[in-house]
Amino acid sequence: MRSRPMGGAAVIGLLFNFAFYGMVFTASLEFSNSAVTAPSAPVPRCSRRRR
């Protein structure tokens, strides 16, 4: 870059983009993993009260 402030802004923008898309990628992995391990229907709870 010809201008020092523009070079710094470009580096900061690159870091922000890398962090944002990294979070999107890891969240998509987490959601796909939880969709596989989650039960398809909620487990029914016992209706009797414990004394």
Residue pairs with C-beta under 8 A, 6 or more apart in sequence:
1 7
1 10
